[in-house]
Amino acid sequence: LQFRKKTRTFKKRKEVKEDSKTYELAKHAEASLGSGNLREAVKCPPDEDLNEWLAYNVIDFFNQANMLYDSVTSFCTKQNCPVMNAGPKYEYHWADGVDIKKPIQCCAPEYVDYLMTW
């Protein structure tokens, strides 16, 4: 799969300098996550640029999802996950509106590959 090949270059985060904007955003995000209040955890910190806050969190979410998927790849193969679903009632079909206009059924690894490279 195309996505799986790309994850070979997935690397541990570089150390972030303590006086950098990224460090401050990461510190705020980590401190607020355990608060029990999701609204507060995702709120842009005062005096921070909303676009920087969103960019930081989108990248962090992508990296977290990538690590989660990487941990289940040996268990979820084309053979034992032939359909991307959410239990017996819901099945996901892929369409990106450009290359694949009509939704297609695909196995879970292919669906994740489409999603992560979209």
N, C-alpha and C positions, 0 to 999 in steps of 0.2 A: 504494500500500500504506500502511496505517496507520502502520507502524513507520517507513517512510521519511519520512513527513511529520514525525514527532516528532524525527528526527535533525537536522532543520534548526535545532533549538535546542541541539544539542550544542555546547558551548563549551569552549574551552581552560580548564584548571584555573586557578582563582584562585591567586595567590601565597599560600602558607601561612606564617604567622608562625613564626619559628624557635623561639619558646618555647612553641609549641602542642603538644598531644598528637598531632594529625594529623601534624605535621612529624616528630616522633620516630618514629611508626609508619612513615611513608614512608621515613625515613632507614634504619631497621632493615630494612625489606623490600627496598629497593634494594641495601643492602650485602650481604645474605645471598643474593640471587638468583644472583650469579656464583660462589658458593662451590663449585658442583659437587655439593653434597649437598642434594638436594631435601627430605629430612626436616628438616634444619636450617633451610632457607629458609622453610618454612611453619610452623615452631614458634613459638608465642607467646613474645615476649620476656619475660624475667623481670620481675616487678613490673608487668606490664601486665594490664589487664582482658581476659579472653578474648573477651568479647562485642564490645569495641571493636576488637580485633585482627581478629576475623572480619568485622565490619561494614566495616572499612577495606578488607580484601582482597576481599570480595564486590563492593563498589562499584568497586574498581580493576579487577577481572576483567571486570565488565560494561562498563566504559569501554574497556578494551583490546579486548574482543570487538566492541564497537560500532565502534571505529576500524578494526579488521581488516575487518569486513564492509563498512564504508563504502568501503574501498579496492578492493573487488572488485565493487561494484554495477554498474558500467558493463559488466562482462564477464559477469556472471551474471544473466541476464534470464529472464523466463518462457519465452521462445522457445529459448534455448540451455542452460537448466538446468531442463528440464521436471519433473524429479524430484529430491528431496533424497536424495542417496545418499553412500555412502562406498565408492566404487569399484564394480565390477560385481557384487559379491556381497551388498552391504548397502544397503537402501533404508529411509529414515525415513518413517513415517506419523505424522501429528499427532493427538493426543487430549489434551485438558486435563482430562477427567473431569467438567467442568461444562457448558460450552457445546457441546463436541464430545466425546461419550462414546465413540463408536465411531471407531477410528483411520481417518483419511482420507489418501489420497495427495494431495500438493500439490507445486507447483513449489518449487524451492529458495528463491526470494525470499519466497514466501508462508510457507513453513515458518519461516524466520528471523523474519519479521514476527510470526507466532504466538508463537514462542519469546521474543522480546525484549519483547513486550507482555503476556506471561502473568503 
